[in-house]
């Protein structure tokens, strides 16, 4: 996919690519969950409630956690935190059309991160609010992007505050990132 250089245009092109991939890849969440054994060791894994045509990372997180609770994000203003969640627990309406847990605040050490586009270096194009980058800058945790393979691009603009991904898990592959300082799984 050839992408424009400004981030707003990049996001629009990436949304379209993801939308097309979502239609073309049946059972993407189940295929993603097959990567559970490839995750690095962790104490608490965080996923997110998918929006629109994002791959659902919750089956992967639940498979990896082996019956233990997982964490899901909750946003208040510019602050993102994570709250405990178990399968079947209720979710409340959050900002940006999201769904959030209502459990206790927790501190995950492995995050499954949503994205619009990614590179093999571990660069990630998100939605632009910066929640994950700010959280990762303040906490010690590994970040694994979750995406369709079709969301891969050759390059993205990178800013000093952008935190590289450790890896990207797609419906078909595990991509170990080549970013300087990125941990490999």
C-alpha positions as CSV (number, residue, x, y, z in Angstrom):
1,X,0.0,0.0,0.0
2,X,1.4,3.4,-0.9
3,X,0.6,6.0,1.7
4,X,0.7,9.8,1.8
5,X,3.0,11.6,4.2
6,X,0.7,13.6,6.5
7,X,-0.8,11.7,9.4
8,X,-4.4,12.6,8.7
9,X,-4.2,11.2,5.2
10,X,-2.2,8.2,6.5
11,X,-4.9,7.4,9.0
12,X,-7.6,7.6,6.3
13,X,-5.7,5.3,3.9
14,X,-4.9,2.9,6.8
15,X,-8.5,2.7,7.9
16,X,-9.5,1.8,4.4
17,X,-6.8,-0.9,4.2
18,X,-8.0,-2.3,7.5
19,X,-11.6,-2.3,6.5
20,X,-10.8,-4.2,3.3
21,X,-8.7,-6.7,5.3
22,X,-11.4,-7.3,7.8
23,X,-13.8,-8.3,5.0
24,X,-11.2,-10.6,3.4
25,X,-10.0,-12.5,6.5
26,X,-12.5,-14.8,8.0
27,X,-12.1,-15.9,11.7
28,X,-9.2,-13.4,12.2
29,X,-9.6,-13.3,16.0
30,X,-9.4,-17.1,16.2
31,X,-6.4,-17.2,13.9
32,X,-4.8,-14.5,16.1
33,X,-5.4,-16.5,19.3
34,X,-3.3,-19.4,17.9
35,X,-0.2,-17.2,18.7
36,X,-0.9,-17.3,22.5
37,X,2.1,-19.7,23.2
38,X,4.4,-17.3,21.4
39,X,3.8,-14.4,23.8
40,X,6.7,-13.6,26.1
41,X,6.4,-14.3,29.8
42,X,4.1,-11.9,31.6
43,X,2.3,-11.4,34.9
44,X,-0.8,-9.6,33.6
45,X,-1.7,-9.1,29.9
46,X,-3.8,-6.2,28.7
47,X,-6.0,-6.3,25.6
48,X,-8.6,-3.8,24.3
49,X,-12.2,-4.0,23.3
50,X,-12.2,-3.8,19.5
51,X,-13.9,-1.0,17.6
52,X,-15.4,-1.2,14.1
53,X,-13.2,-3.6,12.1
54,X,-10.3,-4.1,14.4
55,X,-9.2,-7.7,15.0
56,X,-10.5,-8.8,18.4
57,X,-7.4,-9.4,20.7
58,X,-9.5,-10.7,23.6
59,X,-9.4,-14.4,22.5
60,X,-5.6,-14.1,22.3
61,X,-5.4,-12.5,25.7
62,X,-7.8,-15.0,27.3
63,X,-5.9,-18.0,25.7
64,X,-2.6,-16.7,27.0
65,X,-3.9,-15.9,30.5
66,X,-5.2,-19.4,31.0
67,X,-8.3,-18.4,33.0
68,X,-6.7,-15.6,35.0
69,X,-8.2,-12.1,34.6
70,X,-6.8,-9.8,32.0
71,X,-6.7,-6.0,31.8
72,X,-8.6,-3.6,29.5
73,X,-8.0,0.1,29.1
74,X,-10.1,2.9,30.6
75,X,-9.7,6.5,29.6
76,X,-10.5,9.6,31.6
77,X,-9.4,12.8,29.8
78,X,-5.8,12.3,28.6
79,X,-5.1,9.6,31.2
80,X,-5.4,5.9,30.3
81,X,-5.3,3.3,33.0
82,X,-6.0,-0.5,32.9
83,X,-8.7,-2.2,34.9
84,X,-9.1,-5.9,35.7
85,X,-11.6,-7.8,33.6
86,X,-12.7,-11.4,33.3
87,X,-14.8,-13.0,30.6
88,X,-18.5,-12.2,31.2
89,X,-17.8,-9.1,33.3
90,X,-19.9,-6.0,32.3
91,X,-18.4,-3.2,30.3
92,X,-19.4,0.5,30.5
93,X,-19.5,3.1,27.7
94,X,-16.3,5.0,27.4
95,X,-15.0,7.9,25.3
96,X,-14.6,7.7,21.5
97,X,-17.3,5.0,21.3
98,X,-15.2,2.5,23.3
99,X,-16.3,0.0,25.9
100,X,-14.4,-0.1,29.3
101,X,-14.2,-2.4,32.3
102,X,-15.4,-1.3,35.7
103,X,-13.0,-3.5,37.7
104,X,-10.1,-2.4,39.9
105,X,-7.1,-0.5,38.4
106,X,-4.2,-2.9,37.7
107,X,-0.7,-2.7,36.2
108,X,-0.2,-5.0,33.2
109,X,3.3,-5.8,32.0
110,X,2.4,-6.9,28.5
111,X,0.0,-4.8,26.3
112,X,-1.7,-5.9,23.1
113,X,-2.0,-2.6,21.3
114,X,-4.4,-1.5,18.6
115,X,-3.1,0.3,15.5
116,X,-3.9,1.6,12.1
117,X,-0.6,0.8,10.3
118,X,2.7,-0.7,11.3
119,X,6.2,-1.3,10.0
120,X,8.6,-4.2,10.6
121,X,10.8,-1.8,12.6
122,X,8.0,-1.6,15.2
123,X,6.7,1.8,14.2
124,X,3.0,2.2,14.8
125,X,0.4,4.6,13.5
126,X,-2.4,4.9,16.1
127,X,-5.5,7.1,16.2
128,X,-3.6,10.2,17.3
129,X,-4.6,10.6,21.0
130,X,-1.3,9.3,22.3
131,X,-2.7,7.2,25.1
132,X,-0.6,4.2,24.6
133,X,2.7,6.1,24.0
134,X,2.1,8.2,27.2
135,X,1.3,5.1,29.3
136,X,4.3,3.1,27.9
137,X,6.6,6.1,28.6
138,X,5.7,6.0,32.3
139,X,5.5,2.2,32.9
140,X,7.7,-0.8,32.2
141,X,5.8,-3.1,29.8
142,X,6.2,-4.7,26.5
143,X,3.9,-3.6,23.7
144,X,2.8,-6.0,20.9
145,X,0.8,-4.6,18.1
146,X,-2.3,-6.4,16.9
147,X,-3.3,-6.0,13.2
148,X,-4.2,-7.6,9.9
149,X,-1.1,-8.3,7.8
150,X,-2.6,-5.9,5.2
151,X,-1.9,-3.1,7.7
152,X,1.8,-3.3,7.2
153,X,3.5,-0.4,5.4
154,X,7.1,0.2,4.5
155,X,7.6,3.3,6.6
156,X,5.8,5.7,8.9
157,X,6.7,9.1,10.3
158,X,8.1,8.7,13.7
159,X,8.2,11.3,16.5
160,X,10.4,11.3,19.6
161,X,7.6,10.3,21.9
162,X,6.6,7.3,19.8
163,X,7.3,4.0,21.6
164,X,8.3,1.2,19.3
165,X,6.4,-2.1,19.4
166,X,8.2,-5.3,20.5
167,X,6.4,-7.4,17.9
168,X,3.2,-7.4,15.8
169,X,0.8,-10.3,15.8
170,X,-1.3,-10.6,12.7
171,X,-3.9,-13.2,11.7
172,X,-1.1,-15.1,9.9
173,X,2.2,-14.1,11.3
174,X,4.3,-13.0,14.2
175,X,6.6,-10.2,13.2
176,X,9.6,-9.6,15.4
177,X,10.5,-5.9,15.2
178,X,13.8,-4.4,14.3
179,X,13.5,-1.1,16.1
180,X,16.6,-0.1,18.1
181,X,16.0,-1.1,21.7
182,X,12.9,-3.1,20.9
183,X,12.6,-6.4,22.8
184,X,12.1,-9.4,20.6
185,X,9.8,-12.3,21.4
